[in-house]
Amino acid sequence: MTASPSKSYTHRAMVLGALTHGPFVLHRPLMSEDTKATLDALHLMGASIGGSSSAVRIHCDELAQAAATIDAKNSGTTMRLMTGIASLLPSKTTLTGDESLVKRPMAPLVDSLRQLGAEVSYLGRPGRPPLKVAGPIKGPVTEIAGGVSSQFISSLLIACTQKEDDTVVRIGGEMVSKPYVDITLDVLRAFGGDAEESKDGFSVKGGQRLHRDEYTVPGDYSSAAFALAAGALTSGDVTVKNLDMSSPQGDKAIVEHLKGFGADVRTTSDSVRASVGRLEGLEIDVKDTPDLFPVLAVLGAVAEGTTVLKGGTNLRYKESDRIATTTAFLRAMGASVRPTEDGCEISGGAKLHGADVETHGDHRILMAAALAGLVSTSGTRIADDSSYKVSYPGFLRDMHQLGCRLEVRR
């Protein structure tokens, strides 16, 4: 199978494509509910959108006052990146999201933008969306906490390339999910921009002129992890193509994690093949790869011995509390798993059985529960038939292609 396009790269390339202020074509984007929310936001702020699902055309002569409230829906990336973009304008922009998104934190980014002169007000619960934002941001220095979400830092770096003056961005504390910031830097450089990393943060030159006529989105390791794990858990043999082994994507770590568990994994420069092996538990720090946590927990539940997943304090602030939702569905399926403050401990090797699973609207919980269902002794019913569309709209198609029996009932 061919890897789904990267959601992280798609979001960033859409925003930077608009900031080139010229005609731009994004090839092979991930057209999911999350990335469509970013396109809709850009359209409200003056971009014309056209083309097709395989080649999106974006042209924004200049950013304009949002024509209506920006609805980021369930997309934390849209909310964070577009808050930074809104801070570049003197006009007021209102941003909101769905029931899940308005529970997710925004304070670190808001505080940092305020230090640069933005006027930001909370329209509901303090520290959470919805927000009203007005700029333009100015000033030489800002500080942002690194321990909640890398999306805050990505938003700030992109916005600071477009403000008039140079900026020193100081990172307070240890940065979580650093590979996602590396993705931002990778895409930014592809568009002729730059942010120079320092010991305690970044230096960003203002007034950067971005330029790029077209860009092709690479394959996504976060989505490929489910198919590769299916190959390791079952008697299957799965090859996923269009995966760049030199990519800065943090979730590329799934390759080494599968090897660590004992799966038979082989790689080429642009593909990964995984098949079953004798799986044994191991200890993994998920600080930089929180999106792999549900997949790794399923692998740990099936592997013999003990698996410890740690370092994921920010998992509490995802689409759901992923520590709670992951351990809950695995327990319901017969696994011996104990949640911890920053992950979980699993005594593996038990036979999983079918169960009724509640995803709390979290796409990665739905897909991980489906993965666990592949190796359960009876059928699994998941009370969610659509959240996978947020990040991996081809999930059902790809699982069927691999021979999995998944049936949608409404």
C-alpha positions, 0 to 999 in steps of 0.5 A: 500500500502507499502511505497516506500524505502527511497531515502535519506537512499538509497544514504547514504547506497550505499556510506557507503557500498562502504566505508566498502571496503568489500562485501556488499548487500543493500536490498530493495533500491530505484532504481530511477534515482537519486540513480542510479546516485550515483551507477554510480559514485561509479562504476567510482571510483572503486566499482563493482556493481551487484545483482538485483533491490531488492538487490544491491551488492557493493564491493569497495576494495579501492577508485580509480581515477574516470574513467570518469567525474561523471554525477550526472544528476538531483541528488543534493545528488549525487553531494554533497556526491560524492564531499566529497568522491572525496576530499579524493583522490589525483587524480582529479575528475570532477563532473557535472549534468544536466541543473537544477543541475548546477544551484544549489549552491555548495559554502558552501561545496566547501569552507569547503573542501578548508579549509581542503586543497582540491583543488576545481575549478569551471568549469562554473559559480562560486559557481555552478557545474561543479567542479574539485576536488582533495584532500586528505583533511587534517587538524583539523578544518573546518566551513560550513554554515548551512543555505543552504543545509543539504546535504553539512553537510552530505557530510562533515561528511561522508568524515571526517570519512575517512580522516586520522586525527580528524576533528572539523566541525563548523556550521555557523548559523542555520542549515536547514533540520536538520533531514536529517543530523540525517538520515546521523548519523543514517546510519553512526552508523549502519555502525559502524561509528560516528560523535559526535554532539556539541553545535556549530557543530560536532567532527569527528574521522578520520580513522574510519573503517566502517563495514556492510555486509548488510542493509535494506532500510526503508520506505520513509515518503516523498513519503508516504506523497502524498498517505496519503494526497490523503486519507485526501483530498478525500473520500478515506481511505489510509493505508501505511505500512512499515513506522517506527514511530521511524524513524528520518526522518523529513518528518514523520511530515506529520502525525502530520500535517495531524492531525493538518489539521483535517484529521482522522489519525491512526498509528501503529508501522509500518503503517499510515492510513489517511482518510477524515476529516473537514480540516481547515488551520494552520501555519507550519514551514517547515524549517526542512521538505522542501520536504513536502512544495508542499503537505502541500500547496495543503492541505492548498488550500483545507482546510477552512481558512488560511494556512501559510507555513514559514521557507522555505528559502532554497526552492528557491534552490531545483530542481526548485524554489519550492515557485514559482512553487508551488504557480504558479500551485495552482493559475492556479487551482483557489487557492488563494495563495500568495508567501512569502520570505520563504513560502506562505500564502493560503486562502483555501476553494476554489474549484480547477479546472483543469489547464495546469501545468508546473513542471520545471522538478521538481518531487515533483511539478509533484506529488503535482499537480497530488494530486491537480488534484484529487480534481479539478472539471475538468481534469489537464494536467501536462507537464511532464511525467517522473520526478517522477522517480527521487525519486518515480518511483512507483508513478503512480503504487501506485496512480492507486492502490489507484483508481486514474485516471492518464493517461500518454500521449506522 
